[in-house]
Amino acid sequence: MYAQLTIFDGPRSPELVAATERAGRDRIDPLLDAHPEVAEDMVARYVLTQPDGGSAVLVITNTEESLDKAIHLIMTSELLPGEDPALLPGPSRAERYLVQDLRHGAGVR
């Protein structure tokens, strides 16, 4: 399995937080759920938040290719009516990991 941690450093204004939440809820989540290959390969998606508006999105998939497909879908999707690109500056950074099986010390496949 593979994980991607996409980080949005805080502090972030309430407007940025609201725009990010809307994009996730109304555009990105439905987009990923509607793509059969990505949806089938998805193990988990979590949004981690901090009081200053910072957040991280953790996505775990069975294959690295699904992470790549998800990124491509998100980056090529059209904004919804009313979404302001100025309020969607993108992540501070993204990191990718091989998920380790702690019982055996090896990557889970």
N, C-alpha and C positions, 0 to 999 in steps of 0.2 A: 504494500500500500504506500501511497504518497500523500503528503500534506503540503498545503501552501498556506502560509501565514501572510496576509496582506495587512499592512499597518498604516494607520492614519494618525500621525502624531498630534497630540493636543498641545496647547489649548486650541479648541475649535469653537467658533461662534454657534449660537443656537440655530442660526440660519443655515450654516454648513451642515450641522448635525441633522436638521430636518430634511435638507435636500438629499443627504446621503441615505437616510432612512427611507425616504420616498423612492429613491432610485432602486434600492435593494428590494423593497416590498412590492412595488408596482411594475418595475421593468426587469430587473436582473433575476430575481427568484422565479417569476413565471417563465422567463426565457430559458433558464436552465432546466426547469421542470418539464418544459415542452420538448426538449431535445432528447429523443429516446436513448441514444448512446450515453450521453452525459448523465441523464437521470438514473439510468440503470447502473452505472458504474460508481455513482456517488455513495459514499459511506456515511458522511456527516458534513453538516455546515453549521458553524456557530459564529455568532457575532459577540465579541467581548467588548464591553464599554467601560470607560473611566469617567469620573465626575467632571473632568475638564473638557469633555467632548471627544477625547482621543478614543480610538477604537481599533480593533483588529478583527479580521475575518479569517477564520480557520476552516479550510475545506480539505476533506480527506476523501480520496478516491482510490479505487483498486489499481488504476494504471496512471502513469504520468501523462499519457496521451489525452486522457480525459481532462486533466488540468489545463493542458494546452488548448483543447477545444473550447473549454469554458471561457478562458481568457479571450480567445478569438471571438466567440459569440458576444461577450460583453463589450469588447472594444469596437466591434462593427455594428452594434445595435443602434437604432435611431433613438434619440431622446424623445420622451413623451411630451405632449403639449404642456407648456408651462415649466418644463425643466430648464433651468438656467445653467449653461455650461460654466459660467463664472463661479457657481456654487458647487461645482463638481471637479475640483482640481486634480483628483486622482490620489493614489496612495503616496505615502512618504517613502515606502519601500515594500518589497515583497521578497519572501524567503521560501525556498522549497526544501522539503525534507523527505528522506526515506523513513517510513514509520518502522520503528524497531519493535520486535517481539521481545519484551523484557525477560520472558521465561527462557528464551533460547539465545538472545544476543544477536539475532540475525534480522535482516529486513523481512518484513511480512510481504508475501506476494499473493 
